[in-house]
């Protein structure tokens, strides 16, 4: 079933988040965390940046060292968490054991559509690691999918692996499942991501949070107003950018024309168009 999940929701015909750039203060410390603990593979490494992958082919995370910057601020807009989607429940169990071995503090939740654990990297960037339940078991009502924040049955998950707790890194078919953002105005951000970038609202938590997707995924992008309205200062560690991947060049060209007609400024860097969301977050538009 894991292959079906990937094809339907993180490949054609879905529009999805595919890559994230994070600023860090100490690249060596971040390397130890992401490679030695979480099990990412190094795709490209320089003195100032580290490009991480799970299959040594496609970049998923890029870490950019900014030693001179201040620590990541709290109570600001921007990244809430990066969400890494594992193919199976047993894979989630092995990651949990790995984190316990390294004394990494974790939170956890059962979201009905998925089972998830939460942690922070050395700079305070939030990370969710999760596995999806079978999409056939998700409950949809009037276009909205049921989600919750219930206690996680960690014991049942750990029982998936019995005696074999060996951890050989993240599986090759791990994907960037979604991104969750703190925003200043929920309606403004909803309109930006739906009316301009092609997502649809598929779940909501009152007037505090919305969950957006394509192809009826539970969410490719989450947005919430839990963290205040102020953006991070320019001299503070923060997420640098993320990438949205579209199913084809034709679909992206149609989107770019619609953005132009709407008066949205789109620039280009390294042959990749980009724009900024209402929080000032840089978003690349890929295919």
C-alpha positions in Angstrom: 0.0 0.0 0.0 3.0 2.3 0.6 3.6 2.5 -3.1 0.0 3.5 -3.8 0.3 6.3 -1.2 3.4 7.7 -2.9 2.0 7.6 -6.4 -1.3 9.1 -5.5 -0.2 11.9 -3.2 3.5 12.7 -3.7 3.9 12.2 -7.4 1.9 12.8 -10.5 -0.9 13.8 -10.7 -0.6 15.5 -7.3 0.8 18.9 -6.6 3.0 18.6 -3.4 5.8 20.0 -1.4 9.1 18.4 -2.4 12.1 20.2 -0.9 12.8 22.5 2.1 15.8 24.8 2.8 16.6 25.5 6.5 19.1 27.8 8.0 21.3 26.4 10.8 23.9 27.9 13.1 26.3 24.9 13.3 26.4 22.7 10.2 28.5 20.0 11.9 26.0 19.7 14.7 23.1 19.6 12.2 24.9 17.0 10.2 25.3 14.7 13.2 21.6 15.1 14.0 20.2 14.6 10.5 22.6 11.9 9.2 23.8 10.0 12.3 20.5 10.1 14.2 17.6 10.6 11.7 19.3 8.5 9.0 19.4 10.9 6.0 22.0 10.4 3.3 24.4 13.2 2.2 23.8 14.1 -1.4 26.1 17.2 -1.6 28.3 18.9 1.0 30.2 22.1 1.1 31.7 24.2 3.9 28.4 26.2 4.1 25.7 23.8 3.1 24.5 20.2 3.3 22.1 18.7 0.8 20.2 15.7 2.3 18.4 12.9 0.5 16.9 9.5 1.4 17.7 7.8 -2.0 20.9 9.7 -2.8 19.2 11.0 -6.0 16.6 13.6 -5.1 17.3 16.4 -2.5 14.7 16.6 0.3 16.3 19.0 2.8 19.1 21.6 2.4 20.8 22.9 5.5 22.6 26.3 5.1 25.0 27.5 7.8 24.4 31.0 9.1 26.8 31.2 12.1 26.3 35.0 12.5 22.6 34.8 12.9 20.7 34.8 16.2 18.9 31.7 17.5 15.6 30.8 16.0 12.9 33.0 17.5 9.7 31.8 19.2 6.2 33.1 18.7 6.8 34.2 15.1 5.3 33.2 11.7 7.1 30.8 9.4 7.9 27.1 9.8 5.9 25.0 12.3 7.3 21.7 11.2 8.7 19.7 8.3 6.8 16.4 8.0 8.7 13.3 6.8 6.4 10.4 5.6 7.6 6.9 6.2 6.3 4.0 4.1 5.3 1.6 6.9 4.3 1.4 10.6 7.4 -0.7 11.3 9.6 2.0 9.8 8.0 4.5 12.3 8.8 2.0 15.1 12.4 1.8 14.1 12.7 5.5 14.0 11.2 5.7 17.5 13.7 3.2 18.9 16.5 5.2 17.2 15.4 8.4 18.9 15.0 6.8 22.3 18.6 5.4 22.0 19.8 8.9 21.3 17.7 10.5 24.2 15.8 12.7 21.8 12.7 14.2 23.4 9.5 13.4 21.4 5.8 14.3 21.3 3.3 12.0 19.7 -0.3 12.0 18.3 -2.8 9.8 16.5 -4.4 11.9 13.8 -6.8 9.2 12.5 -5.3 9.5 9.0 -1.8 9.0 10.4 0.4 8.2 13.4 3.0 10.8 14.2 5.9 11.7 16.4 7.3 15.2 16.9 10.7 16.5 17.8 13.0 19.5 17.2 16.3 19.7 15.4 19.3 21.4 17.1 18.1 24.8 15.9 14.5 24.4 17.1 13.1 23.6 13.6 10.1 21.4 14.2 10.0 17.9 12.6 7.1 15.5 12.3 7.9 11.9 11.4 4.8 9.9 10.5 3.2 7.0 8.7 -0.2 7.2 6.9 -3.0 4.8 7.5 -4.6 3.2 4.4 -6.4 6.0 2.6 -9.4 3.7 2.2 -9.8 4.0 6.0 -9.8 7.8 6.0 -13.3 9.2 6.7 -14.5 12.0 4.4 -17.6 14.0 4.9 -18.8 16.7 2.5 -15.3 17.1 1.1 -13.6 17.3 4.5 -11.4 14.5 6.0 -11.7 13.7 9.7 -8.5 14.3 11.6 -7.9 14.5 15.4 -5.1 14.8 18.0 -5.6 11.6 19.9 -3.0 9.8 22.1 -0.6 7.6 20.1 -0.5 3.9 20.9 3.3 3.7 21.0 3.3 0.2 22.4 1.3 -1.2 19.5 3.7 0.6 17.0 6.8 -0.7 18.8 5.3 -4.2 18.6 5.5 -4.0 14.8 9.3 -4.8 14.9 9.5 -7.5 17.6 13.2 -8.2 18.1 14.7 -6.5 15.1 15.2 -2.9 16.1 18.2 -2.3 13.7 18.1 1.1 12.0 19.8 1.5 8.6 18.6 5.0 7.9 15.4 6.3 6.3 13.9 4.0 3.6 14.4 5.0 0.0 10.7 5.5 -0.5 10.4 8.0 2.3 9.0 11.3 1.1 8.4 14.8 2.2 4.8 14.3 3.4 3.8 17.9 4.1 4.8 21.2 5.5 3.0 23.1 8.3 3.3 26.9 8.7 2.5 29.5 11.3 0.7 32.3 9.5 -0.5 35.8 10.5 -3.9 35.6 8.9 -5.7 32.3 8.2 -8.1 33.6 5.5 -5.3 35.5 3.6 -3.1 32.4 3.5 -6.0 30.1 2.6 -6.7 32.4 -0.4 -3.1 32.5 -1.4 -2.6 28.8 -1.4 -6.0 27.8 -2.9 -6.8 30.6 -5.3 -3.3 31.2 -6.5 -1.3 28.0 -6.1 -4.0 25.4 -6.7 -4.6 23.7 -3.4 -7.9 23.0 -1.7 -9.0 23.1 1.9 -9.7 19.5 3.1 -9.9 20.0 6.9 -10.1 22.8 9.4 -9.8 23.4 13.1 -12.2 26.2 13.7 -10.7 29.5 12.7 -7.3 28.5 14.0 -5.9 26.1 11.4 -6.6 24.8 7.9 -5.2 21.8 6.0 -4.7 22.0 2.2 -4.0 19.4 -0.4 -4.5 18.1 -3.9 -5.8 14.7 -5.1 -7.6 14.3 -1.7 -4.6 13.8 0.5 -5.2 14.7 4.1 -2.8 17.7 3.7 0.3 18.8 1.8 0.3 22.1 3.6 -1.0 23.0 7.0 -1.5 26.6 8.2 -2.3 27.9 11.7 -2.4 31.1 13.7 -1.2 29.7 17.0 2.1 31.6 17.0 1.3 35.3 16.6 1.5 37.6 13.6 5.1 38.9 13.6 7.6 37.5 11.1 11.1 36.4 12.3 13.8 39.0 12.2 16.1 38.9 9.2 19.1 38.1 11.5 17.4 35.1 13.1 17.7 31.5 12.0 14.6 30.5 10.0 13.4 28.4 7.1 14.8 29.9 3.9 12.4 28.4 1.3 10.4 25.5 0.2 9.5 24.0 -3.2 6.1 23.1 -4.6 6.2 20.5 -7.4 3.6 20.5 -10.1 2.6 17.5 -12.2 3.7 18.9 -15.6 5.3 21.8 -17.4 1.9 22.6 -18.9 0.2 22.9 -15.5 3.0 25.1 -14.2 2.9 27.4 -17.2 -0.9 27.7 -16.8 -0.3 28.6 -13.1 2.4 31.2 -14.0 0.1 32.8 -16.5 -2.7 33.0 -13.9 -0.3 34.5 -11.4 0.7 37.1 -13.9 -2.9 38.0 -14.7 -3.5 38.3 -10.9 -0.6 40.8 -10.6 1.5 38.5 -8.5 5.3 39.1 -8.7 7.1 36.0 -9.8 10.9 36.0 -10.1 13.4 33.4 -11.3 16.6 31.9 -9.9 18.6 29.1 -11.5 15.8 28.5 -14.0 13.3 28.1 -11.2 10.4 30.5 -10.8 9.6 31.6 -7.3 7.4 34.0 -5.3 6.7 34.9 -1.7 3.7 33.9 0.4 1.9 36.5 2.7 4.5 35.7 5.5 7.4 36.5 3.2 8.3 32.8 2.8 10.1 32.1 -0.5 8.4 29.4 -2.5 9.9 27.8 -5.6 7.6 26.3 -8.3 9.0 23.1 -9.7 8.0 20.3 -12.0 
